[in-house]
Amino acid sequence: MVAGSCLASLTSASAVTTTQGFGSIPGVTQAQNPYSGSGIPINASEYVVASGVGGGNDTVTIALAATAHGSSNPAPGNNGAGTYSVNTGLVGGRSVWNFDFYGNSSLGLLGSYVFSLTETANGHTFSFNPAAIPDNVGGPNSFGNSESLDFATFGLPLSYDPNANDTYNFLLTVKNVDGALIASDSITVNAGTGRSVPDAASTATLLGFGLVGILALGYKRNRFAVAK
């Protein structure tokens, strides 16, 4: 992803042209509340617009974001390219952040596509159809919502701990009914300091200790074999 307030990249495959960017969702107003809840900001969204879909006549837009849960919690930080930073902990019994998703077909042909949202964290992965959430809103020809990993449906498969420093990845894809990918969009949410990853030096040290242990064990076994 490349930082930018509007366009981040422009690619073309077959007749479909895909535009990726960060900022407000194209063709949508804040008043339409594309993320379902009233007042949930749309100006820090990672979005992809696929034009020339379905024989060249349809335009499909998908978007993801991380936003504050409630107006009293701080807005997540972001790098302008789909990576967000949020606080850990609970306020009023709820995590301080939500993940948001949106999809739109300019021709109202949502049923002609297959949408999937995949969450990944703690070595676990969970996928669901975001277009099938019962309380979706999103506006005309659209679906959209703001959800929380506090909800067992979304958090339990990831062993979600609101107090833990961790990293969460969200991938939204749209395919045609034959399974061919039309577009994909992704964001990363770092809670607290994010999930720690051993640096190269630490990894090399651990591998070195492991190798020494294996060699020592082999030496001990050979010594015992000779003694017998």
Buried (B, 14 or more C-beta within 10 A) or exposed (E): BEEBEEBBEEEEEEEBBBBBBBBBBBBBEBEBBBBBBEEBBBEBBBBBBBBBBBEEEBBBBBBBBBBBBEEEBEBBEBEBBBBBBBBBEEBEEBBBBBBBBBBBBBEEBBEBBBBBBBBBBBEEEBEBEBBEBEEBBBBEBBBBBBBBBBEEEBBEBBEBBBEBEBBBEBBBBBBBEEEEEBBBBBBBBBBBEBBEEEEEEEEEEEEEEEEEEEEEEEEEEEEEEEEE
